[in-house]
């Protein structure tokens, strides 16, 4: 008896995607019917890809009707795999595209996370060139930006994107769904060189520990030695109250973020540009993150046309102690980076502190002093970060130390 399932998107406004209709049959082998603007050049390779996917997934008899709107192979295979699994929910096989070399770079605990660009997990058109804009991190989102009926499709697409898309060195992040659904997301994501998992609407250390435990199990199962870091997102009144408990619940937590759209809804108010309604929550998150040794990361700025408002928002976030901010459009990245750049007076002060620190280290002194003032370790750490950021942004010449050579 024939069974038909569909996946993907079609329509005049669709690009870099495709629509797949899969009809399972009792006999007759595999037939692929293709409609594509690039059929003359790539038709045969697209059909071969479909045949390969179905072979790996154990499908011997089927009619595939594919309406292609410029989809890359990682998208075509993801849409076809989704259609198969919608027809056969118990099919646990995977078609894994080749893990390309540009997707195999690593991250580190201590790095700049000024900007993190959210991309809807079921929209391949946004993924392909996102890294060109040079955000510090790219977030493939499986939660709020994906409709409930498309969660299964997004998992497969994000998995394939992690294996094939060039993100140009941006830290590779995925925001999973809330528990328990998020645990299923991990099965698709963790084996494919993910750097950071974002935990949405986090309200307890137990949620973090559940996710951390499942990640370790998947890493061990796949013989992966690298750690996967965590970034809980505080988005409720309860989350704010438990911020330190959450931030200190795992050694793999590298940052604590706040999400103000859900937070303001939770406490029964509206979000404003002035932000008075969220001052307590943002301060709480900064203090909790710092106390736990994690980076505090600010919320997104939702008006993508208001660059002046964004700049003011970043300046306020920086004054509160945040080190980064979310963004939902590439045009926001440069504004965020420029606003987080250290001012000239900050750089000059940091240079003197770093110089004093290095001189004390060279002389074997246990105390760092600048003139008659003792410099505490947190101040030195902040100065080192300021100098490093200024050098990375090209504001500070790499030979600046020559100024201080005695």
C-alpha positions as CSV (number, residue, x, y, z in Angstrom):
1,X,0.0,0.0,0.0
2,X,1.4,3.4,-1.0
3,X,2.2,6.0,1.6
4,X,3.1,9.6,0.8
5,X,5.0,12.1,3.0
6,X,6.3,15.6,2.3
7,X,9.1,17.9,3.6
8,X,10.7,21.2,2.7
9,X,9.3,24.4,1.1
10,X,8.0,25.5,-2.2
11,X,6.6,28.8,-3.7
12,X,7.8,31.8,-5.6
13,X,9.6,33.4,-2.7
14,X,11.5,30.2,-1.6
15,X,15.2,30.1,-2.4
16,X,18.1,27.8,-1.4
17,X,15.5,25.2,-0.5
18,X,13.4,22.5,-2.0
19,X,10.1,20.6,-1.6
20,X,10.1,16.8,-1.5
21,X,7.2,14.5,-1.9
22,X,8.0,10.9,-1.2
23,X,5.6,8.1,-2.2
24,X,6.6,4.7,-0.7
25,X,5.7,1.8,-3.0
26,X,5.6,-2.0,-2.7
27,X,7.7,-2.5,-5.9
28,X,9.1,-0.8,-8.9
29,X,12.4,0.5,-7.5
30,X,13.3,4.2,-7.2
31,X,12.0,6.9,-9.5
32,X,13.1,10.5,-9.2
33,X,11.1,13.2,-10.9
34,X,12.9,16.5,-10.7
35,X,11.9,20.1,-11.4
36,X,14.8,22.5,-11.1
37,X,16.2,25.7,-12.8
38,X,19.6,24.0,-12.7
39,X,18.4,20.7,-14.0
40,X,20.5,21.0,-17.2
41,X,23.8,21.3,-15.2
42,X,23.0,19.5,-12.0
43,X,20.0,17.3,-12.7
44,X,21.9,14.0,-12.8
45,X,23.9,14.7,-9.7
46,X,20.7,15.7,-7.8
47,X,19.1,12.4,-8.8
48,X,22.1,10.4,-7.8
49,X,22.1,12.2,-4.4
50,X,18.4,11.2,-3.9
51,X,19.3,7.6,-4.8
52,X,22.2,7.5,-2.4
53,X,20.1,9.0,0.4
54,X,17.3,6.4,0.0
55,X,19.8,3.6,-0.2
56,X,21.4,4.5,3.1
57,X,18.0,4.9,4.7
58,X,17.0,1.5,3.4
59,X,14.3,2.6,1.0
60,X,14.1,0.3,-2.1
61,X,10.8,1.3,-3.8
62,X,9.6,4.9,-3.9
63,X,8.7,7.8,-6.1
64,X,10.5,11.0,-5.3
65,X,9.1,14.3,-6.6
66,X,11.6,17.1,-6.0
67,X,10.8,20.8,-6.7
68,X,14.2,22.5,-6.3
69,X,14.7,26.2,-5.7
70,X,18.5,26.3,-5.7
71,X,19.0,24.0,-2.7
72,X,22.5,22.8,-1.9
73,X,23.1,19.1,-1.5
74,X,23.1,19.3,2.4
75,X,19.6,20.8,2.2
76,X,18.2,18.3,-0.5
77,X,19.4,15.3,1.6
78,X,18.0,16.8,4.8
79,X,14.6,17.3,3.2
80,X,14.5,13.8,1.7
81,X,15.6,12.2,5.0
82,X,12.9,14.1,6.8
83,X,10.2,12.9,4.4
84,X,11.4,9.3,4.9
85,X,11.2,9.6,8.6
86,X,7.8,11.2,8.5
87,X,6.7,8.1,6.6
88,X,8.6,5.7,8.7
89,X,9.0,7.2,12.3
90,X,10.9,4.1,13.5
91,X,13.6,4.4,10.8
92,X,16.7,5.4,12.9
93,X,19.2,5.4,10.0
94,X,21.0,8.7,9.1
95,X,22.4,10.0,5.8
96,X,25.4,12.0,6.9
97,X,26.9,14.3,4.3
98,X,30.7,14.5,4.3
99,X,32.2,16.5,7.2
100,X,34.0,19.2,5.3
101,X,37.4,20.5,6.5
102,X,36.1,24.0,7.0
103,X,33.6,22.7,9.5
104,X,36.2,21.0,11.7
105,X,37.7,23.9,13.6
106,X,37.6,24.0,17.4
107,X,36.8,26.7,20.0
108,X,38.1,27.6,23.4
109,X,36.7,28.5,26.8
110,X,38.2,32.0,26.8
111,X,37.3,33.9,23.6
112,X,35.4,37.0,22.6
113,X,31.6,36.5,22.4
114,X,30.6,40.1,21.5
115,X,28.0,39.1,18.9
116,X,26.0,36.0,18.4
117,X,23.8,35.9,15.3
118,X,20.6,33.9,15.5
119,X,19.6,31.9,12.4
120,X,16.2,30.0,12.1
121,X,17.1,26.3,12.1
122,X,14.7,25.5,9.3
123,X,15.8,28.2,6.8
124,X,18.9,27.1,4.8
125,X,19.0,30.4,2.9
126,X,20.2,32.3,6.0
127,X,22.9,29.7,6.9
128,X,24.8,29.7,3.7
129,X,26.5,33.1,3.9
130,X,26.1,34.0,7.6
131,X,29.7,33.5,8.4
132,X,30.8,36.2,5.8
133,X,29.5,38.9,8.1
134,X,32.0,37.8,10.8
135,X,29.9,37.5,14.0
136,X,31.8,36.0,16.9
137,X,29.2,33.2,17.0
138,X,26.4,31.8,14.9
139,X,23.4,30.3,16.6
140,X,21.4,27.7,14.6
141,X,18.1,27.9,16.4
142,X,15.8,24.9,17.0
143,X,13.5,26.7,19.5
144,X,11.4,29.8,19.0
145,X,12.1,30.4,15.3
146,X,10.9,27.0,14.3
147,X,7.2,26.0,14.1
148,X,6.3,23.0,16.2
149,X,5.4,21.0,13.1
150,X,8.9,21.6,11.6
151,X,11.0,20.7,14.6
152,X,11.9,17.3,13.1
153,X,12.9,18.9,9.8
154,X,15.1,21.6,11.5
155,X,17.0,19.0,13.5
156,X,18.1,17.2,10.3
157,X,18.9,20.4,8.5
158,X,20.9,21.9,11.3
159,X,22.9,18.6,11.6
160,X,23.7,18.7,7.9
161,X,24.6,22.4,8.1
162,X,27.1,21.7,10.9
163,X,28.8,19.2,8.7
164,X,28.9,21.3,5.5
165,X,28.4,25.0,5.8
166,X,31.4,27.3,6.1
167,X,30.9,29.6,9.1
168,X,34.3,31.3,8.6
169,X,35.6,30.7,12.1
170,X,32.5,31.8,14.0
171,X,31.8,29.8,17.1
172,X,29.2,27.2,16.3
173,X,26.2,27.3,18.6
174,X,22.8,25.6,18.7
175,X,19.8,26.7,20.8
176,X,17.9,23.6,21.6
177,X,14.3,23.3,22.7
178,X,13.1,23.2,26.3
179,X,13.3,20.0,28.1
180,X,12.4,17.2,27.5
181,X,12.4,17.9,23.8
182,X,15.8,19.4,23.9
183,X,17.4,16.1,24.9
184,X,16.2,14.7,21.6
185,X,17.8,17.6,19.8
186,X,21.2,16.7,21.3
187,X,21.2,13.3,19.6
188,X,21.2,15.1,16.2
189,X,23.7,17.9,17.1
190,X,26.4,16.8,19.5
191,X,28.4,14.4,17.2
192,X,28.9,17.1,14.5
193,X,31.5,19.5,16.0
194,X,29.1,21.8,18.0
195,X,30.9,24.2,20.2
196,X,28.2,25.6,22.5
197,X,24.6,24.5,23.4
198,X,22.2,27.3,24.4
199,X,19.7,26.2,27.1
200,X,16.5,28.3,26.7
201,X,14.3,29.4,29.6
202,X,16.6,27.9,32.1
203,X,15.2,27.9,35.6
204,X,17.2,25.4,37.7
205,X,20.6,23.7,38.0
206,X,18.9,20.4,37.5
207,X,18.0,21.3,33.9
208,X,21.6,22.1,33.2
209,X,22.8,18.9,34.8
210,X,20.4,16.8,32.7
211,X,21.7,18.4,29.5
212,X,25.3,18.2,30.6
213,X,24.9,14.5,31.5
214,X,23.3,13.6,28.1
215,X,26.0,15.5,26.2
216,X,28.7,13.5,28.0
217,X,26.9,10.3,27.2
218,X,26.7,11.2,23.5
219,X,30.4,12.3,23.4
220,X,31.5,9.1,25.0
221,X,29.4,7.0,22.6
222,X,31.0,8.7,19.6
223,X,34.5,8.7,21.1
224,X,34.7,12.5,21.0
225,X,37.3,14.1,23.4
226,X,36.5,17.8,23.0
227,X,34.1,19.4,25.5
228,X,30.8,21.0,24.5
229,X,30.2,24.2,26.3
230,X,26.9,25.5,27.7
231,X,25.2,28.9,27.7
232,X,22.0,28.9,29.8
233,X,19.5,31.7,28.9
234,X,17.7,33.3,31.8
235,X,14.2,34.3,30.6
236,X,11.9,34.2,33.6
237,X,11.5,35.6,37.1
238,X,12.4,32.3,38.6
239,X,15.5,32.0,36.4
240,X,16.7,35.4,37.5
241,X,16.3,34.5,41.2
242,X,18.2,31.2,40.6
243,X,20.8,32.8,38.2
244,X,23.9,32.0,40.3
245,X,22.7,28.4,41.0
246,X,22.4,27.9,37.3
247,X,25.6,29.6,36.4
248,X,27.6,27.5,38.8
249,X,25.9,24.2,38.1
250,X,28.5,22.8,35.5
251,X,32.2,23.3,34.7
252,X,31.1,23.5,31.0
253,X,29.2,26.7,31.4
254,X,31.1,29.5,29.7
255,X,28.5,32.2,29.6
256,X,25.1,33.2,31.1
257,X,22.7,35.1,28.8
258,X,19.5,36.9,29.4
259,X,16.4,37.0,27.1
260,X,14.2,39.9,27.8
261,X,11.2,39.3,25.6
262,X,10.1,36.2,27.6
263,X,11.3,37.7,30.9
264,X,9.2,40.9,30.6
265,X,6.2,38.8,29.6
266,X,6.8,36.5,32.6
267,X,6.8,39.4,35.1
268,X,3.7,41.0,33.5
269,X,5.2,44.1,31.9
270,X,6.3,45.3,28.5
271,X,9.8,45.6,27.3
272,X,10.9,49.2,26.7
273,X,14.0,50.8,25.1
274,X,14.9,52.5,28.4
275,X,15.0,49.1,30.1
276,X,14.0,50.2,33.6
277,X,11.8,47.1,33.9
278,X,14.7,44.8,33.4
279,X,17.5,46.6,35.3
280,X,17.3,44.2,38.3
281,X,17.3,41.1,36.1
282,X,20.2,42.2,34.0
283,X,22.3,43.2,37.0
284,X,21.5,39.9,38.6
285,X,22.6,37.9,35.6
286,X,25.9,39.9,35.3
287,X,26.6,39.4,39.0
288,X,25.7,35.7,38.9
289,X,27.9,35.1,35.8
290,X,30.9,37.0,37.2
291,X,30.6,35.1,40.5
292,X,30.6,31.8,38.7
293,X,33.4,32.7,36.3
294,X,31.3,32.9,33.2
295,X,30.7,35.6,30.6
296,X,27.5,37.7,31.0
297,X,25.8,38.1,27.6
298,X,23.0,40.6,27.0
299,X,19.7,40.0,25.1
300,X,18.9,40.8,21.5
301,X,17.9,44.2,20.2
302,X,14.8,43.5,18.1
303,X,14.5,46.6,16.0
304,X,16.8,45.9,13.1
305,X,16.3,49.3,11.5
306,X,17.3,51.4,14.6
307,X,21.1,51.5,14.6
308,X,21.3,54.4,17.0
309,X,19.1,52.6,19.5
310,X,21.2,49.5,19.1
311,X,24.4,51.4,19.8
312,X,22.8,53.0,22.9
313,X,21.6,49.5,24.1
314,X,25.1,48.1,23.7
315,X,26.7,51.0,25.5
316,X,24.2,50.4,28.4
317,X,24.9,46.7,28.4
318,X,28.7,47.4,28.5
319,X,28.2,49.8,31.4
320,X,26.4,47.1,33.3
321,X,29.2,44.6,32.8
322,X,27.9,42.5,29.8
323,X,30.5,41.3,27.3
324,X,28.3,40.5,24.4
325,X,24.9,40.8,22.8
326,X,22.6,38.8,20.6
327,X,21.6,39.9,17.1
328,X,19.0,38.9,14.7
329,X,20.3,40.6,11.5
330,X,23.8,40.8,10.1
331,X,23.7,44.6,9.9
332,X,23.7,44.7,13.7
333,X,27.1,42.9,14.0
334,X,29.4,45.8,13.2
335,X,27.5,48.2,15.4
336,X,27.8,45.7,18.3
337,X,31.5,45.2,17.7
338,X,32.3,48.9,17.5
339,X,30.3,49.7,20.6
340,X,32.0,46.9,22.6
341,X,35.4,48.2,21.5
342,X,37.4,49.7,24.3
343,X,37.8,53.5,24.4
344,X,41.2,55.1,24.1
345,X,41.4,55.9,27.8
346,X,40.5,52.3,28.6
347,X,43.3,51.0,26.3
348,X,45.9,53.4,27.7
349,X,45.1,52.4,31.3
350,X,45.1,48.7,30.3
351,X,48.5,49.0,28.6
352,X,50.0,50.4,31.8
353,X,48.5,47.7,34.0
354,X,49.6,44.9,31.6
355,X,53.1,46.4,31.4
356,X,53.3,46.5,35.2
357,X,52.0,42.9,35.5
358,X,54.5,41.6,33.0
359,X,57.3,43.5,34.7
360,X,56.3,42.0,38.1
361,X,56.2,38.5,36.5
362,X,59.7,39.0,35.0
363,X,61.2,40.1,38.3
364,X,59.5,37.3,40.2
365,X,57.4,39.6,42.3
366,X,54.2,38.3,43.8
367,X,52.5,41.7,43.9
368,X,51.6,43.9,40.9
369,X,51.7,47.7,41.5
370,X,51.2,50.7,39.3
371,X,53.0,53.6,41.0
372,X,51.9,53.4,44.6
373,X,48.7,51.5,43.9
374,X,48.4,47.7,44.2
375,X,46.7,46.0,41.3
376,X,44.3,43.1,42.1
377,X,44.2,40.0,39.9
378,X,40.7,40.7,38.5
379,X,41.9,44.2,37.4
380,X,44.9,42.6,35.6
381,X,42.6,40.0,34.0
382,X,40.3,42.8,32.7
383,X,43.3,44.8,31.4
384,X,44.7,41.8,29.6
385,X,41.3,41.3,27.9
386,X,41.1,44.9,26.9
387,X,44.5,44.9,25.3
388,X,43.8,41.6,23.5
389,X,40.4,42.9,22.2
390,X,42.0,46.2,21.0
391,X,44.7,44.3,19.2
392,X,42.3,42.0,17.6
393,X,40.2,44.9,16.3
394,X,43.2,46.7,15.0
395,X,42.9,49.6,17.4
396,X,46.2,48.8,19.2
397,X,49.5,48.2,17.4
398,X,51.0,44.8,18.2
399,X,54.3,46.5,19.1
400,X,52.7,48.7,21.7
401,X,55.0,47.2,24.4
402,X,57.9,49.1,22.9
403,X,56.6,52.3,24.5
404,X,57.2,50.8,27.9
405,X,60.6,49.2,27.5
406,X,62.9,50.8,30.1
